[in-house]
Amino acid sequence: MVQQPLIRVLTLAKRLKRVEMPKLPVETRVKSFDEVVLGYSEEQVVEEASRCLQCKEPGCTSMCPVGQNPKKYVGLVAEGRFEEAMEAIIDRNPLPGVCGRVCTHPCEDGCVLGKKGDPVAIAWVKRFVADHVKPELEKRGETGKSVAVVGSGPAGLAAAFDLAKMGHSVTIYERNPVFGGMLTVGIPAFRLPREVVERDVAQIEKLGVKIRLNTCVGDEIPLENLLEEYDAVFLGIGAHEPKWMGIPGEELGGVEHVLTFLREVNLSGSVDIGPRVGVVGGGSAAIDAVRTSLRLGADPFIIYRRTRREMPADPVEVVEAEEEGIPFNFLTNPVKILGEAGRVTGVECVRMELGDVDQSGRPRPVPVEGSEHVMPLDTLIEAISQKPDLRMFEKVKDLRVNKWGLIEVDEKYCTSIKGVFSAGDVVTGPKTVAEAIKGGKEAAKHIHKYLVG
């Protein structure tokens, strides 16, 4: 650790250019699931943090969904005060190691340096602190109140973290054999190593939070039973139900949804795919799937109906996929899946051109007449979207769900059932890890008020 505060006087050129992050060589990383991004050294992280201008009205803070103060902890890192930086981080964010890797870092979009150069690598600075400093957590005295948290994804973990710090007894119920929700079953290890999730969750468990795996609330344990046993219930079950394109041929063998595909790989270590794998979509899940397929020995490619500019995936992930030699078929849209003997053999696509801006804020893709063509493949992975799986609550008549299949909550994150609160993707639809954490933390505040008055 750096023992004394460091003062860095940077030239304008250094101020505008980000300290490069070390990565595994391409030829090495495509052959394993080892983490690609290696992290800063002490010298590198101090130099990067020293680029921060310490703005009087920092845009980074206003852009953070979790409400963190990047200016504060980045400034502390620049002075080598890593323990104090961790105190500032953990005060608002229960998953610093996770967010240092997979957060979409909107805070960096608010960095003034980004107007003429590279914004400060706030997420990578946070990652260094999380990897090198163990947080010291404090909790209030016991309140005697108990809360059941259903789901151990970012929203559930954030709610459990804050509720435990407030002195409540918290038990998390998770239907999967591992905790973390999408963090562990939906994100590949080369982006988010399992030990990082385990380390962050271990800190939450130190607050007394209990986690029960392989336990499905709704099927195995009725929601009514939890309400009898606990003083409040939080539902943070995420969005784990596939959404399909709805084109002919989706029933063929070899047609997979990205959720099923990544879950199987993350839990079992492999999955049976052919040599030619097409992945439909332009989000982070699509990039995760195509890079995972490459590591499984396939020759995968992306099929996306807009251009690279409109892809919702983190640009860093897109660059890494390009570095690994993955082809991108832009302005291409599948219309029919082809097969023989019940197995996919290819996908019929049409070329697209961009039209007027639609409700998403992006140009609407329009089919080009007469541009039909066939792309041969052995596996097709659809990565267009997902939705909450609420089948386990079908018998709970009083739980209101809106027309989009999302749980309805009021301004206090309370559902239509007294004592039952909810937040995260099951309320908002698929969002980012940071937004799920925000929802869990906000719900925890209202649960606390509900419990203690």
TIDODO-197905 format. One line per 10 residues: number of its first residue (from 1); their letters; for each residue x, y, z of C-alpha. Coordinates in Angstrom, 1 decimal. Example, Ala and Ser with C-alpha at 12.3 -4.5 7.8 and 13.67 -1.06 7.14 Angstrom:
<guzas>
1 = AS = 12.3/-4.5/7.8; 13.7/-1.1/7.1
</guzas>
This chain:
<guzas>
1 = MVQQPLIRVL = 0.0/0.0/0.0; 1.1/3.6/-0.6; 2.0/4.9/2.8; 2.1/8.7/2.2; -0.4/10.9/0.3; 0.9/11.3/-3.3; 0.7/14.6/-5.2; 0.7/14.1/-9.0; 1.3/17.0/-11.3; 0.1/15.8/-14.7
11 = TLAKRLKRVE = 0.7/17.3/-18.0; -2.4/18.1/-20.1; -1.7/15.2/-22.3; -1.6/12.8/-19.4; -4.6/14.4/-17.8; -6.7/13.7/-20.9; -5.5/10.1/-21.5; -6.7/7.2/-19.3; -4.1/4.9/-17.8; -4.3/1.8/-19.9
21 = MPKLPVETRV = -5.7/-1.3/-18.1; -3.6/-4.5/-18.4; -5.4/-7.4/-20.1; -4.7/-11.0/-20.9; -3.3/-11.5/-24.4; -5.9/-12.4/-26.9; -4.3/-15.7/-27.8; -4.5/-16.7/-24.1; -7.9/-15.4/-23.1; -9.9/-17.0/-25.9
31 = KSFDEVVLGY = -8.8/-20.4/-24.6; -10.0/-20.1/-21.1; -12.6/-18.4/-18.8; -9.9/-16.5/-16.9; -10.7/-12.9/-16.2; -9.7/-10.7/-19.2; -9.1/-7.4/-17.4; -6.3/-7.8/-14.9; -6.6/-4.6/-12.8; -4.4/-1.7/-12.0
41 = SEEQVVEEAS = -1.2/-1.8/-9.9; -0.9/0.7/-7.0; 1.1/3.1/-9.1; -1.3/2.9/-12.0; -4.5/3.4/-9.9; -2.9/6.4/-8.1; -1.9/7.9/-11.5; -5.4/7.3/-12.9; -7.2/8.7/-9.8; -4.9/11.8/-9.9
51 = RCLQCKEPGC = -6.4/12.7/-13.3; -9.6/13.7/-11.4; -10.2/17.4/-11.4; -12.2/17.4/-8.2; -14.9/19.4/-9.8; -16.9/21.7/-7.5; -20.2/20.3/-8.9; -19.2/16.8/-10.0; -21.2/15.3/-12.8; -20.1/11.8/-11.8
61 = TSMCPVGQNP = -22.0/12.0/-8.5; -25.3/13.1/-10.2; -25.1/10.3/-12.7; -24.6/7.5/-10.2; -27.8/5.5/-9.7; -26.6/4.2/-6.3; -25.9/7.8/-5.1; -22.2/7.3/-4.6; -19.6/10.1/-4.4; -16.9/9.2/-6.9
71 = KKYVGLVAEG = -15.2/12.5/-6.4; -14.5/11.6/-2.8; -13.2/8.1/-3.1; -11.2/8.8/-6.3; -9.6/11.8/-4.5; -8.7/9.5/-1.6; -7.1/7.0/-3.9; -5.1/9.7/-5.6; -3.6/10.4/-2.1; -3.0/6.7/-1.4
81 = RFEEAMEAII = -5.6/6.6/1.3; -7.2/3.3/0.2; -8.8/2.3/3.5; -10.7/5.6/3.7; -11.7/5.2/0.0; -13.2/1.8/0.9; -15.2/3.4/3.7; -16.6/6.0/1.2; -17.5/3.2/-1.3; -19.1/0.7/1.0
91 = DRNPLPGVCG = -21.2/3.3/2.7; -23.4/3.3/-0.4; -22.4/0.2/-2.4; -22.6/-3.3/-0.9; -21.0/-4.9/-4.1; -17.8/-2.9/-4.8; -15.9/-5.8/-6.4; -18.9/-6.6/-8.7; -19.6/-3.0/-9.7; -15.9/-2.4/-10.3
101 = RVCTHPCEDG = -16.2/-5.0/-13.1; -19.7/-5.1/-14.6; -21.3/-1.7/-13.8; -22.1/0.3/-16.9; -20.4/3.3/-15.1; -22.8/6.1/-16.0; -20.7/8.2/-13.6; -18.0/8.3/-16.2; -20.4/9.8/-18.7; -20.7/12.7/-16.3
111 = CVLGKKGDPV = -16.9/13.2/-16.0; -15.9/16.6/-17.5; -12.6/15.1/-18.8; -14.7/13.0/-21.2; -15.6/16.1/-23.2; -12.1/16.4/-24.6; -10.4/13.2/-23.6; -11.0/10.0/-21.6; -13.1/10.2/-18.5; -11.6/9.0/-15.2
121 = AIAWVKRFVA = -11.8/5.2/-15.0; -14.0/5.4/-11.9; -15.1/1.8/-12.1; -11.6/0.5/-12.4; -10.5/2.7/-9.4; -13.3/1.2/-7.4; -12.3/-2.3/-8.5; -8.7/-1.7/-7.2; -10.0/-0.6/-3.8; -12.4/-3.6/-3.6
131 = DHVKPELEKR = -9.6/-6.0/-4.5; -7.1/-4.7/-2.0; -9.1/-3.5/1.0; -11.5/-5.4/3.3; -14.3/-3.1/4.5; -15.0/-2.6/8.1; -18.8/-2.8/8.5; -20.9/-1.6/11.4; -24.5/-2.4/12.3; -26.9/-0.9/14.7
141 = GETGKSVAVV = -28.3/-2.7/17.7; -30.8/-5.5/17.1; -34.3/-4.3/16.4; -36.0/-7.6/17.0; -37.6/-7.4/13.6; -37.1/-9.9/10.8; -37.2/-9.7/7.0; -37.3/-12.4/4.3; -35.6/-11.4/1.1; -36.6/-13.5/-1.9
151 = GSGPAGLAAA = -33.8/-13.5/-4.5; -30.1/-13.1/-4.1; -29.4/-10.9/-7.1; -28.2/-7.2/-6.8; -31.5/-5.9/-5.6; -31.9/-8.6/-2.9; -28.3/-8.3/-1.7; -28.5/-4.6/-1.5; -31.8/-4.7/0.5; -30.4/-7.4/2.8
161 = FDLAKMGHSV = -27.1/-5.4/3.3; -28.9/-2.2/4.4; -31.6/-3.9/6.5; -28.9/-5.9/8.3; -26.9/-2.7/9.0; -30.1/-1.2/10.4; -30.3/-4.0/13.0; -32.9/-6.3/11.4; -32.6/-10.1/11.2; -32.4/-11.0/7.4
171 = TIYERNPVFG = -32.7/-14.3/5.6; -32.3/-14.6/1.8; -34.1/-17.3/-0.1; -32.6/-18.3/-3.4; -34.0/-20.9/-5.8; -30.7/-21.5/-7.6; -27.8/-23.7/-6.1; -25.6/-20.5/-6.1; -26.2/-17.0/-4.8; -25.9/-13.9/-6.9
181 = GMLTVGIPAF = -28.8/-14.2/-9.4; -27.7/-13.0/-12.8; -24.3/-12.1/-11.4; -23.5/-15.8/-11.2; -25.8/-17.5/-13.7; -25.9/-14.8/-16.3; -22.5/-13.2/-16.5; -19.5/-15.3/-17.6; -16.5/-15.7/-15.3; -14.1/-14.0/-17.8
191 = RLPREVVERD = -16.0/-10.8/-17.0; -17.0/-11.5/-13.4; -15.0/-14.2/-11.5; -17.1/-16.2/-9.1; -14.7/-15.4/-6.2; -15.4/-11.7/-6.6; -19.1/-12.3/-6.0; -18.3/-14.6/-3.2; -16.1/-12.0/-1.5; -18.7/-9.3/-1.7
201 = VAQIEKLGVK = -21.5/-11.6/-0.5; -19.2/-12.8/2.4; -19.1/-9.2/3.7; -22.9/-9.2/3.7; -23.0/-12.5/5.5; -20.7/-11.0/8.2; -23.6/-8.7/9.1; -25.6/-11.8/10.1; -27.5/-12.3/6.9; -28.4/-15.9/6.3
211 = IRLNTCVGDE = -28.7/-17.4/2.7; -30.8/-20.4/2.0; -30.0/-21.9/-1.5; -32.1/-24.3/-3.6; -35.3/-22.9/-2.0; -38.1/-21.7/-4.2; -40.6/-19.3/-2.5; -44.0/-19.7/-4.0; -43.6/-23.3/-5.0; -41.7/-24.8/-2.0
221 = IPLENLLEEY = -42.6/-22.2/0.5; -45.9/-20.2/0.0; -45.5/-16.4/0.3; -48.2/-16.5/3.0; -45.9/-18.7/5.1; -43.1/-16.1/5.0; -45.6/-13.4/6.0; -46.4/-15.4/9.1; -42.8/-16.1/10.0; -41.3/-12.7/9.2
231 = DAVFLGIGAH = -42.3/-9.1/9.9; -41.7/-8.1/6.2; -40.9/-9.7/2.9; -38.8/-8.2/0.0; -39.2/-9.7/-3.5; -36.1/-9.2/-5.7; -36.4/-12.1/-8.0; -35.1/-10.4/-11.2; -36.1/-11.2/-14.7; -35.1/-14.8/-15.5
241 = EPKWMGIPGE = -37.8/-15.7/-18.1; -36.7/-15.7/-21.8; -38.3/-13.5/-24.4; -38.3/-14.9/-27.9; -38.3/-13.3/-31.3; -41.4/-15.2/-32.3; -40.2/-16.3/-35.7; -40.8/-19.7/-37.4; -38.4/-22.5/-36.4; -37.8/-21.6/-32.8
251 = ELGGVEHVLT = -38.9/-25.1/-31.8; -35.9/-26.7/-33.6; -33.1/-28.3/-31.7; -30.1/-26.1/-31.4; -32.1/-22.9/-30.9; -31.3/-21.5/-27.4; -32.1/-18.5/-25.4; -29.1/-16.6/-23.9; -30.4/-17.0/-20.3; -30.6/-20.8/-20.7
261 = FLREVNLSGS = -27.2/-21.0/-22.5; -25.3/-18.8/-20.0; -26.9/-20.4/-17.0; -25.9/-23.9/-18.2; -22.3/-22.8/-18.9; -22.0/-21.0/-15.6; -23.4/-23.9/-13.6; -21.9/-26.9/-15.4; -18.9/-25.4/-17.2; -19.8/-26.3/-20.7
271 = VDIGPRVGVV = -22.7/-26.9/-23.1; -23.1/-28.9/-26.4; -22.9/-26.5/-29.3; -21.9/-27.0/-32.9; -19.0/-25.2/-34.7; -21.1/-22.4/-36.2; -23.0/-20.3/-33.6; -25.0/-17.3/-34.4; -26.0/-14.9/-31.6; -28.9/-12.5/-32.2
281 = GGGSAAIDAV = -28.8/-9.2/-30.3; -26.6/-6.2/-29.4; -26.7/-6.0/-25.7; -24.2/-7.2/-23.0; -25.9/-10.6/-22.9; -25.3/-11.1/-26.6; -21.7/-10.2/-26.3; -21.3/-12.5/-23.3; -22.9/-15.4/-25.3; -20.8/-14.9/-28.4
291 = RTSLRLGADP = -17.5/-14.7/-26.4; -18.5/-17.7/-24.3; -19.2/-19.7/-27.5; -15.7/-18.8/-28.8; -14.2/-20.1/-25.5; -16.1/-23.3/-26.0; -14.4/-23.9/-29.3; -17.0/-22.6/-31.8; -16.7/-20.1/-34.6; -19.4/-17.6/-33.4
301 = FIIYRRTRRE = -20.8/-14.4/-34.9; -23.2/-11.6/-34.0; -26.4/-10.9/-35.9; -27.7/-7.4/-35.1; -30.4/-5.4/-36.9; -28.9/-1.9/-36.3; -25.3/-0.7/-36.5; -22.4/-0.8/-34.0; -23.3/2.8/-32.9; -26.7/1.7/-31.6
311 = MPADPVEVVE = -25.5/-1.4/-29.7; -26.6/-1.1/-26.1; -23.7/-3.3/-24.9; -20.8/-1.6/-23.1; -18.4/-0.3/-25.9; -15.5/-1.9/-23.9; -17.1/-5.3/-24.3; -17.6/-4.8/-28.0; -14.0/-3.8/-28.5; -12.8/-6.9/-26.6
321 = AEEEGIPFNF = -15.0/-9.1/-28.8; -13.6/-7.5/-31.9; -10.1/-8.1/-30.5; -10.9/-11.7/-30.2; -11.8/-11.9/-33.9; -15.6/-12.2/-33.6; -17.5/-11.1/-36.7; -20.4/-8.7/-36.4; -23.2/-8.8/-39.0; -24.8/-5.4/-38.7
331 = LTNPVKILGE = -28.1/-4.3/-40.3; -29.1/-7.9/-40.4; -32.4/-9.4/-39.0; -33.5/-13.0/-38.7; -36.9/-13.8/-40.1; -37.0/-17.6/-40.2; -35.0/-20.4/-38.7; -34.2/-23.3/-41.0; -33.6/-26.9/-40.1; -33.5/-30.6/-41.1
341 = AGRVTGVECV = -34.5/-33.6/-39.0; -35.6/-31.4/-36.2; -32.3/-29.6/-35.9; -31.3/-26.1/-36.9; -29.2/-25.7/-40.0; -29.3/-22.0/-40.7; -31.2/-18.8/-40.4; -32.9/-16.8/-43.1; -32.2/-13.0/-42.7; -32.9/-9.8/-44.4
351 = RMELGDVDQS = -30.8/-6.7/-44.7; -31.9/-3.6/-42.8; -31.5/0.1/-43.2; -32.0/2.7/-40.5; -35.1/4.9/-40.6; -36.6/7.5/-38.3; -35.9/7.5/-34.5; -38.3/5.2/-32.6; -39.4/5.1/-28.9; -36.0/3.7/-27.9
361 = GRPRPVPVEG = -34.3/6.9/-29.1; -32.5/4.9/-31.8; -33.1/4.8/-35.6; -35.8/2.3/-36.5; -34.5/-0.6/-38.6; -36.4/-1.1/-41.8; -36.2/-4.2/-44.0; -34.6/-3.9/-47.5; -36.9/-5.5/-50.1; -35.4/-8.5/-51.9
371 = SEHVMPLDTL = -32.4/-8.8/-49.5; -33.2/-12.2/-48.1; -30.2/-14.5/-47.5; -29.3/-17.6/-45.5; -26.6/-17.9/-42.9; -25.6/-21.5/-42.2; -25.2/-22.4/-38.5; -25.5/-25.3/-36.0; -26.7/-23.3/-33.0; -28.7/-20.1/-32.8
381 = IEAISQKPDL = -28.8/-18.1/-29.5; -31.4/-15.4/-29.1; -30.3/-12.6/-26.8; -33.0/-10.0/-27.4; -34.5/-9.6/-23.9; -36.0/-11.3/-20.8; -38.9/-10.8/-18.4; -39.7/-11.8/-14.8; -40.8/-15.3/-14.1; -43.8/-14.9/-11.8
391 = RMFEKVKDLR = -45.3/-18.4/-12.2; -44.4/-19.3/-8.6; -46.8/-16.5/-7.5; -49.7/-17.4/-9.7; -51.7/-18.6/-6.7; -51.2/-15.4/-4.8; -54.3/-13.6/-5.9; -53.7/-10.3/-4.1; -50.3/-9.6/-5.8; -50.9/-7.1/-8.5
401 = VNKWGLIEVD = -49.0/-7.4/-11.8; -49.2/-4.8/-14.6; -49.7/-5.4/-18.3; -46.0/-5.9/-18.9; -45.8/-8.7/-16.4; -44.0/-6.6/-13.7; -44.9/-6.4/-10.0; -46.7/-3.2/-9.2; -45.3/-1.1/-6.3; -46.2/2.3/-4.9
411 = EKYCTSIKGV = -43.8/5.1/-4.1; -42.7/3.3/-1.0; -41.8/0.1/-3.0; -44.8/-1.6/-1.3; -46.7/-4.2/-3.4; -50.5/-4.6/-3.2; -49.9/-7.0/-0.2; -49.2/-5.3/3.1; -45.7/-6.0/4.4; -44.5/-7.2/1.0
421 = FSAGDVVTGP = -42.1/-4.9/-0.9; -40.3/-5.3/-4.2; -37.6/-3.7/-6.4; -35.2/-4.5/-9.2; -35.8/-6.0/-12.6; -39.1/-7.7/-11.4; -40.5/-4.1/-11.0; -38.7/-2.1/-13.7; -37.9/-4.8/-16.3; -34.3/-5.6/-17.2
431 = KTVAEAIKGG = -32.0/-2.8/-16.1; -28.4/-2.5/-14.9; -26.8/-3.9/-11.8; -26.4/-0.3/-10.4; -30.1/0.4/-10.9; -31.1/-2.9/-9.2; -28.9/-2.0/-6.2; -30.5/1.4/-6.1; -34.0/-0.2/-6.0; -33.0/-2.6/-3.2
441 = KEAAKHIHKY = -31.5/0.2/-1.1; -34.5/2.5/-1.6; -36.9/-0.4/-0.7; -34.8/-1.2/2.4; -35.3/2.4/3.7; -39.1/2.0/3.4; -39.1/-1.5/4.9; -37.2/-0.1/7.9; -39.7/2.7/8.4; -42.5/0.1/8.1
451 = LVG = -40.9/-2.0/10.8; -40.0/0.6/13.3; -42.5/3.4/12.6
</guzas>
